[in-house]
Amino acid sequence: MLRVYIVVTAIIATTEACTGWHMFYGNKHCYKVFCKEVEWEAAKKHCEELGGYLASIGDAEENNFVGSLAGNMYARVWIGYKRTTPHQRPFYWVDGSKTGFESWSSRTSEPNNARGDEDCTYMLTYAHLSRLEWNDHYCTFLSDYVCERNDCFDLPE
């Protein structure tokens, strides 16, 4: 009798994305990654409906925290950084903060507005990158996203 065995292997990232709200102790804000690919404006609207906004990144520590929530596999997440005027610099944070921190990808000379309509920003969390990098991209691109709330009370799912 011939027997066939099937082996199923699962690969699990060190940080599991989309698992709920997480507090960043640097600013006591809560963040959640949504594993639902949507356009930037839809992501912004959903975050606002939850009493928050697309994540604003103030420094390298916060950048690393947000990136860790997205996991370290092949991931892109919208953040709340957008061009003030279409197709031109500067960018602005949707929550109005003025941090001065940026983490653009130097490999592709970001922000490069390569298509001519790259006005929104996502974070790249690829495992092979030495740091978490940002890319300007067209706002109708479908991507996961990360919301931020100033408090961690009565958090919606």
C-alpha positions as CSV (number, residue, x, y, z in Angstrom):
1,M,0.0,0.0,0.0
2,L,1.4,3.4,-1.0
3,R,1.0,6.2,1.6
4,V,1.3,9.8,0.8
5,Y,2.1,12.3,3.6
6,I,1.4,16.0,3.2
7,V,3.4,18.4,5.3
8,V,2.0,21.8,5.9
9,T,4.4,24.5,7.0
10,A,3.4,27.9,8.2
11,I,5.7,30.9,8.2
12,I,5.0,33.3,11.0
13,A,6.5,36.8,11.2
14,T,8.0,37.9,14.4
15,T,5.4,40.5,14.8
16,E,1.9,39.6,13.8
17,A,0.2,42.5,12.0
18,C,-3.4,43.5,12.5
19,T,-3.8,42.2,16.0
20,G,-5.4,45.2,17.7
21,W,-4.4,48.5,19.2
22,H,-0.9,48.9,20.7
23,M,0.4,51.7,22.8
24,F,3.7,53.5,22.0
25,Y,5.1,54.5,25.3
26,G,7.1,57.4,23.7
27,N,3.9,59.5,23.3
28,K,1.2,57.3,25.0
29,H,-0.7,57.1,21.7
30,C,-2.3,53.9,20.4
31,Y,-1.8,52.5,16.9
32,K,-3.5,49.8,14.9
33,V,-2.5,48.4,11.5
34,F,-5.5,47.5,9.3
35,C,-4.8,44.6,6.8
36,K,-7.3,45.9,4.3
37,E,-5.9,47.3,1.1
38,V,-7.6,50.6,0.4
39,E,-6.8,54.0,-1.2
40,W,-5.1,56.6,0.9
41,E,-8.3,58.8,1.3
42,A,-10.4,55.8,2.3
43,A,-7.7,54.9,4.9
44,K,-7.7,58.5,6.2
45,K,-11.5,58.5,6.5
46,H,-11.6,55.2,8.3
47,C,-9.1,56.4,10.9
48,E,-11.1,59.5,11.5
49,E,-14.3,57.4,12.0
50,L,-12.4,55.6,14.7
51,G,-11.5,58.9,16.5
52,G,-8.0,59.0,15.1
53,Y,-6.0,59.8,12.0
54,L,-3.5,58.1,9.7
55,A,-0.3,57.7,11.7
56,S,2.1,60.6,12.1
57,I,5.7,59.7,12.7
58,G,7.7,62.0,15.0
59,D,11.1,60.3,15.2
60,A,13.1,57.1,14.4
61,E,11.8,55.3,17.6
62,E,8.2,55.9,16.6
63,N,9.0,54.9,13.0
64,N,10.4,51.6,14.3
65,F,7.4,51.0,16.5
66,V,4.9,51.6,13.7
67,G,7.0,49.4,11.4
68,S,7.1,46.6,13.9
69,L,3.3,46.6,14.1
70,A,3.1,46.1,10.3
71,G,5.3,43.0,10.6
72,N,8.6,42.4,8.8
73,M,7.4,40.6,5.8
74,Y,6.5,42.2,2.4
75,A,4.3,45.0,3.7
76,R,3.4,48.6,2.8
77,V,1.2,50.7,5.1
78,W,-0.2,54.1,4.4
79,I,0.9,56.8,6.9
80,G,-0.6,60.3,7.3
81,Y,2.0,62.2,5.2
82,K,0.8,63.9,2.0
83,R,2.0,66.6,-0.3
84,T,0.7,70.1,0.5
85,T,0.2,70.9,-3.2
86,P,-0.2,68.1,-5.7
87,H,3.1,67.0,-7.2
88,Q,5.2,69.4,-5.2
89,R,7.0,69.6,-1.9
90,P,6.5,70.1,1.0
91,F,4.5,67.3,2.6
92,Y,2.3,67.7,5.7
93,W,1.1,65.5,8.5
94,V,-2.7,65.0,8.5
95,D,-2.9,65.6,12.3
96,G,-1.1,69.0,11.9
97,S,2.1,68.0,13.7
98,K,5.3,69.5,12.5
99,T,8.0,66.9,13.5
100,G,10.6,67.4,10.8
101,F,11.3,63.7,10.8
102,E,11.4,61.9,7.5
103,S,12.6,58.4,6.5
104,W,12.5,58.4,2.7
105,S,14.1,55.5,0.8
106,S,17.5,56.5,-0.5
107,R,17.6,53.5,-2.8
108,T,15.1,55.1,-5.1
109,S,15.7,58.7,-4.2
110,E,12.4,59.3,-2.6
111,P,10.3,61.3,-2.7
112,N,10.7,61.1,-6.4
113,N,7.2,61.6,-7.8
114,A,8.1,59.0,-10.4
115,R,4.6,58.8,-12.0
116,G,3.9,62.5,-11.7
117,D,1.1,62.0,-9.2
118,E,2.8,60.5,-6.2
119,D,1.3,62.7,-3.5
120,C,0.7,60.2,-0.6
121,T,3.2,58.2,1.5
122,Y,3.5,54.6,2.6
123,M,6.0,52.9,4.8
124,L,7.9,49.9,3.5
125,T,8.5,47.1,6.0
126,Y,10.3,44.6,3.9
127,A,12.5,42.2,6.0
128,H,15.6,42.9,3.9
129,L,15.7,46.6,4.5
130,S,18.2,47.9,7.1
131,R,15.7,50.5,8.2
132,L,12.0,51.3,7.7
133,E,11.7,53.5,4.6
134,W,9.0,55.6,3.1
135,N,7.9,55.9,-0.5
136,D,5.7,58.6,-2.2
137,H,3.1,56.9,-4.2
138,Y,-0.1,57.6,-6.1
139,C,-3.0,58.0,-3.6
140,T,-5.3,55.5,-5.4
141,F,-2.9,52.7,-4.9
142,L,-4.4,50.0,-2.6
143,S,-2.4,49.5,0.6
144,D,-2.8,48.4,4.2
145,Y,-2.7,51.4,6.6
146,V,-2.0,52.3,10.2
147,C,-4.3,54.5,12.4
148,E,-3.2,56.5,15.4
149,R,-5.3,57.7,18.4
150,N,-4.1,60.3,21.0
151,D,-5.6,58.1,23.7
152,C,-6.0,54.5,24.4
153,F,-9.4,54.5,26.0
154,D,-12.6,53.0,24.6
155,L,-10.7,51.7,21.5
156,P,-12.9,50.5,18.6
157,E,-12.1,47.4,16.8
